């Protein structure tokens, strides 16, 4: 496995074998099984696998979150070696955003609700860094997790609108045994908060349950999720949503598919989760 910080080194390595296929897994490090499942899938579906480790400052609207974001490069590289990565890019912020930098990618509509409303500017930072990663690595496929559902929608929109020549692959959310979605933020949870954090998954299951029983009122699904969160110690609801999975427009009635999602503060650590439901299955 080769580890580089310079863009020129990445490009030399990428084009040393021009006919090979590359899969890219963008990360911000502090890797968990969710990230590694993407690397392993990329390993199966491509000749070579590239991974980026970069805590992207432009997607943090709260400077304290940027400072608090966990980092462990030595551990990350050992995990990537084991998972089968071929090439890892670990740039500095000054390399990605040098003095005088002024070009950003901004998707218009799908970033506005949900995480976009809660974290102004977040998806401009996400779209910009992902576009730069696609340009640096020029992969045939890029791998993302369903856990960050709105991010996936934004990136798919950008890829289609800007005619990027690659395929976006989305893996299911990887969960702990008790249902908590794996996230680097979980490391910040106290033992009591960690126990309460399962409320996000339980809220989604509650809404899914009444959906499978025939409930199609989006307000009823939202109420089911809200009730679970409001009854959980240390949990404070930020938002709850039942939206179209492609446009993220809030629904009144669920005709077929819907994205159930929510954001919750658990003892001041903000967690997100989501689940897709389909009435035609």
Backbone torsions as a table, in degrees:
resi	resn	phi	psi	omega
1	UNK	NA	128.4	177.8
2	UNK	-99.0	136.8	179.0
3	UNK	-121.0	122.9	-177.5
4	UNK	-132.2	153.3	171.0
5	UNK	-106.1	-28.6	-176.0
6	UNK	-82.4	138.3	177.3
7	UNK	-61.5	-40.0	-178.3
8	UNK	-59.4	-37.3	178.8
9	UNK	-67.7	-38.2	177.7
10	UNK	-62.1	-45.1	-176.8
11	UNK	-68.6	-37.6	176.4
12	UNK	-61.8	-45.4	179.8
13	UNK	-66.5	-41.7	-178.4
14	UNK	-61.3	-40.2	-173.9
15	UNK	-101.3	11.0	175.3
16	UNK	-64.1	-29.7	176.7
17	UNK	-128.1	85.6	-170.6
18	UNK	-59.4	-26.1	-175.5
19	UNK	-91.3	-1.7	179.1
20	UNK	-77.6	151.3	175.8
21	UNK	-94.9	143.1	-177.4
22	UNK	-122.8	136.0	169.0
23	UNK	-110.0	138.3	-178.3
24	UNK	-115.3	133.4	174.1
25	UNK	-119.1	101.5	177.0
26	UNK	-76.4	133.6	177.3
27	UNK	-141.2	165.1	169.8
28	UNK	-108.9	17.5	176.7
29	UNK	80.8	-168.4	-171.3
30	UNK	49.0	60.0	-166.7
31	UNK	-70.2	147.8	174.9
32	UNK	-133.1	-175.5	-174.2
33	UNK	-61.1	-29.6	176.3
34	UNK	-59.7	-48.0	177.2
35	UNK	-61.9	-45.6	-173.9
36	UNK	-66.9	-31.0	176.1
37	UNK	-64.7	-34.0	176.2
38	UNK	-67.3	-42.9	179.6
39	UNK	-62.7	-43.8	-179.3
40	UNK	-65.5	-38.5	177.2
41	UNK	-66.5	-43.2	177.0
42	UNK	-59.6	-36.5	178.2
43	UNK	-61.8	-38.0	-179.0
44	UNK	-73.2	-29.6	-169.1
45	UNK	-106.2	1.5	-177.0
46	UNK	-142.0	160.6	175.1
47	UNK	-71.1	-37.3	-177.2
48	UNK	-134.8	153.6	179.6
49	UNK	-125.7	125.5	173.7
50	UNK	-109.4	144.6	179.5
51	UNK	-133.2	139.4	171.6
52	UNK	-108.6	140.8	171.3
53	UNK	-122.9	106.8	-176.9
54	UNK	-155.3	116.4	175.3
55	UNK	-81.0	102.1	-168.3
56	UNK	-80.0	108.8	-174.1
57	UNK	-66.2	-25.7	-174.7
58	UNK	-75.4	-8.8	178.1
59	UNK	-101.4	5.9	176.2
60	UNK	-102.9	114.9	175.7
61	UNK	-86.7	-11.8	177.1
62	UNK	-114.4	111.9	-179.2
63	UNK	-57.3	-30.6	179.4
64	UNK	-65.5	-35.5	177.4
65	UNK	-65.2	-38.5	178.2
66	UNK	-62.9	-45.3	180.0
67	UNK	-64.9	-38.8	-175.0
68	UNK	-81.0	-10.6	-176.1
69	UNK	-61.3	128.0	-175.1
70	UNK	-70.1	146.9	-178.7
71	UNK	-139.9	139.2	175.1
72	UNK	-159.9	80.0	-173.4
73	UNK	-62.6	-42.8	-177.4
74	UNK	-59.6	-45.8	178.3
75	UNK	-64.0	-43.6	-179.0
76	UNK	-59.0	-44.9	-177.6
77	UNK	-66.6	-36.4	177.5
78	UNK	-64.6	-41.7	178.8
79	UNK	-65.5	-40.0	179.7
80	UNK	-67.7	-37.6	175.5
81	UNK	-58.2	-46.3	-178.4
82	UNK	-66.9	-35.6	-177.5
83	UNK	-77.9	-13.7	174.8
84	UNK	103.2	19.8	176.3
85	UNK	-68.7	145.6	178.1
86	UNK	-98.7	-32.9	-170.6
87	UNK	-145.9	130.9	180.0
88	UNK	-126.8	130.1	177.0
89	UNK	-105.0	125.0	-178.6
90	UNK	-126.8	68.5	-176.1
91	UNK	-75.2	164.2	172.1
92	UNK	-90.8	158.7	175.4
93	UNK	-56.7	-36.8	-178.7
94	UNK	-67.6	-26.1	178.0
95	UNK	-77.0	-39.7	-179.1
96	UNK	-76.3	-39.3	-179.5
97	UNK	-124.9	76.7	-176.9
98	UNK	-69.9	165.8	177.6
99	UNK	-52.4	134.7	-179.0
100	UNK	88.6	-0.1	-179.0
101	UNK	-62.4	134.5	-177.1
102	UNK	-150.4	17.3	-177.1
103	UNK	-112.2	124.9	-178.7
104	UNK	-133.0	154.4	176.8
105	UNK	-106.0	128.7	-177.2
106	UNK	-133.7	114.2	174.0
107	UNK	-80.8	141.0	-167.1
108	UNK	-78.2	-56.8	-164.7
109	UNK	-103.9	-50.3	-172.2
110	UNK	-64.1	-19.8	175.7
111	UNK	-79.9	-6.9	-170.3
112	UNK	-71.6	-44.2	-177.8
113	UNK	-81.7	-175.4	169.7
114	UNK	52.5	-117.6	-178.9
115	UNK	-63.3	-32.6	179.2
116	UNK	-65.3	-38.2	177.7
117	UNK	-71.5	-36.4	-177.9
118	UNK	-78.4	-26.5	-174.0
119	UNK	-132.6	77.1	-176.5
120	UNK	-54.8	133.3	178.7
121	UNK	85.5	-9.6	-175.8
122	UNK	-57.6	-49.8	-173.7
123	UNK	-77.4	-19.4	169.7
124	UNK	-63.9	-43.0	177.1
125	UNK	-65.0	-41.0	179.3
126	UNK	-64.0	-50.3	-178.0
127	UNK	-61.3	-39.2	-178.6
128	UNK	-65.5	-49.7	-177.2
129	UNK	-68.0	-37.3	179.7
130	UNK	-67.3	-39.8	175.9
131	UNK	-61.0	-41.2	178.1
132	UNK	-65.1	-40.4	178.0
133	UNK	-63.4	-42.8	177.2
134	UNK	-60.5	-37.8	-179.9
135	UNK	-70.2	-40.4	-178.5
136	UNK	-69.5	-47.5	-175.2
137	UNK	-87.6	-31.8	-175.5
138	UNK	48.5	58.9	-178.3
139	UNK	-81.2	163.0	170.7
140	UNK	-82.6	-27.8	-178.7
141	UNK	-140.7	146.6	174.3
142	UNK	-129.6	143.3	-167.9
143	UNK	-118.0	130.1	-179.4
144	UNK	-137.2	160.9	-179.9
145	UNK	-100.3	144.4	178.1
146	UNK	-63.8	-20.1	-179.2
147	UNK	-55.5	-37.7	175.4
148	UNK	-97.3	70.0	-169.2
149	UNK	-62.2	-44.0	-178.3
150	UNK	-67.4	-36.1	176.0
151	UNK	-58.3	-42.6	178.6
152	UNK	-61.4	-44.0	179.2
153	UNK	-61.6	-44.0	-179.7
154	UNK	-62.9	-45.6	-177.4
155	UNK	-67.9	-40.8	176.5
156	UNK	-60.7	-40.9	178.5
157	UNK	-63.3	-44.5	179.3
158	UNK	-61.8	-44.6	-178.9
159	UNK	-61.3	-42.8	179.5
160	UNK	-69.2	-45.1	-175.4
161	UNK	-67.6	-35.8	-176.0
162	UNK	-99.8	6.8	173.8
163	UNK	59.0	39.1	172.6
164	UNK	-64.2	138.1	-175.9
165	UNK	-93.8	68.3	178.9
166	UNK	-158.0	166.5	-179.7
167	UNK	-108.4	135.0	175.7
168	UNK	-93.9	122.0	179.5
169	UNK	-108.2	130.2	-177.6
170	UNK	-116.5	122.6	177.7
171	UNK	-93.9	147.8	175.4
172	UNK	-60.0	154.9	176.3
173	UNK	-60.8	132.1	176.4
174	UNK	-94.7	131.3	-172.7
175	UNK	-122.3	155.4	170.0
176	UNK	-69.8	170.8	-177.5
177	UNK	-59.0	-30.1	-179.2
178	UNK	-92.5	7.2	174.5
179	UNK	100.4	-14.0	-179.9
180	UNK	-62.6	127.7	178.1
181	UNK	-65.0	132.6	180.0
182	UNK	-66.4	134.0	-178.0
183	UNK	-156.3	146.6	175.6
184	UNK	-61.9	-27.4	179.8
185	UNK	-68.0	-21.2	-178.5
186	UNK	-60.2	-26.1	-179.7
187	UNK	-64.2	-19.7	-178.4
188	UNK	-87.6	-3.6	-177.3
189	UNK	-80.2	134.5	171.1
190	UNK	-70.6	164.4	178.6
191	UNK	-54.7	-41.0	179.7
192	UNK	-67.8	-41.8	179.2
193	UNK	-67.1	-37.3	178.8
194	UNK	-60.3	-38.9	178.5
195	UNK	-66.0	-41.2	-179.0
196	UNK	-72.9	-24.4	-173.5
197	UNK	-63.8	-18.2	177.4
198	UNK	-66.3	-9.5	-179.3
199	UNK	-61.3	-28.4	179.1
200	UNK	-62.8	-48.6	-179.8
201	UNK	-66.4	-40.2	179.1
202	UNK	-63.7	-36.0	177.7
203	UNK	-65.1	-42.3	177.7
204	UNK	-64.0	-42.0	178.7
205	UNK	-63.9	-36.1	179.0
206	UNK	-63.3	-43.6	178.2
207	UNK	-68.0	-41.7	178.7
208	UNK	-61.0	-38.8	-178.2
209	UNK	-61.4	-47.8	-178.9
210	UNK	-73.4	-26.3	174.1
211	UNK	-64.2	-45.0	-179.3
212	UNK	-68.6	-19.9	175.2
213	UNK	-84.9	-1.4	175.5
214	UNK	112.8	-2.0	-179.7
215	UNK	-72.0	125.4	-178.8
216	UNK	-120.3	-0.2	175.9
217	UNK	-74.8	120.1	-180.0
218	UNK	-63.6	-35.4	178.0
219	UNK	-63.2	-36.2	177.8
220	UNK	-67.3	-38.6	177.6
221	UNK	-66.4	-41.8	177.0
222	UNK	-62.1	-42.1	-178.8
223	UNK	-63.3	-37.3	179.6
224	UNK	-64.4	-42.1	177.6
225	UNK	-67.4	-43.8	-177.8
226	UNK	-61.3	-39.6	-177.3
227	UNK	-62.8	-39.4	179.7
228	UNK	-65.0	-45.2	-178.2
229	UNK	-65.0	-44.0	-176.4
230	UNK	-67.3	-19.0	179.9
231	UNK	-96.4	4.1	-175.7
232	UNK	-103.0	130.2	178.7
233	UNK	-62.9	139.1	177.2
234	UNK	73.8	-0.3	-176.9
235	UNK	-101.5	137.3	177.7
236	UNK	-135.4	121.3	-174.2
237	UNK	-72.4	133.3	171.2
238	UNK	-94.0	-58.4	173.8
239	UNK	-150.7	159.6	172.8
240	UNK	-135.4	141.9	-170.7
241	UNK	-144.1	143.7	167.0
242	UNK	-129.1	105.3	-168.1
243	UNK	-132.2	162.8	173.2
244	UNK	-65.5	131.7	-173.0
245	UNK	-68.4	-16.9	-180.0
246	UNK	-101.9	-38.1	-177.6
247	UNK	-98.6	-20.1	-176.2
248	UNK	65.5	16.4	173.5
249	UNK	-72.6	134.6	179.1
250	UNK	-64.6	141.1	-176.3
251	UNK	-101.9	150.0	168.7
252	UNK	-91.7	-45.6	175.8
253	UNK	-128.6	145.6	178.6
254	UNK	-94.7	106.8	-178.8
255	UNK	-78.9	-42.7	176.4
256	UNK	-140.6	-83.3	-177.6
257	UNK	-96.7	151.9	174.7
258	UNK	-152.3	151.6	172.9
259	UNK	-102.9	114.5	172.6
260	UNK	-89.1	127.6	179.7
261	UNK	-148.1	160.3	179.2
262	UNK	-160.9	156.5	173.0
263	UNK	-126.9	135.3	-173.6
264	UNK	-138.8	135.3	169.0
265	UNK	-86.7	121.5	176.0
266	UNK	-114.0	103.4	-176.2
267	UNK	52.2	45.3	175.8
268	UNK	76.4	-0.3	172.0
269	UNK	-95.7	121.9	-175.0
270	UNK	-88.2	122.4	-178.9
271	UNK	-120.6	149.6	176.0
272	UNK	-126.5	157.0	175.2
273	UNK	-160.4	165.0	-179.0
274	UNK	-158.4	167.4	178.4
275	UNK	-155.5	137.2	175.1
276	UNK	-92.1	137.2	173.4
277	UNK	-124.0	150.2	-176.1
278	UNK	-141.0	114.4	-178.1
279	UNK	-73.4	-10.8	-177.9
280	UNK	-95.7	-3.9	179.8
281	UNK	-79.3	NA	NA
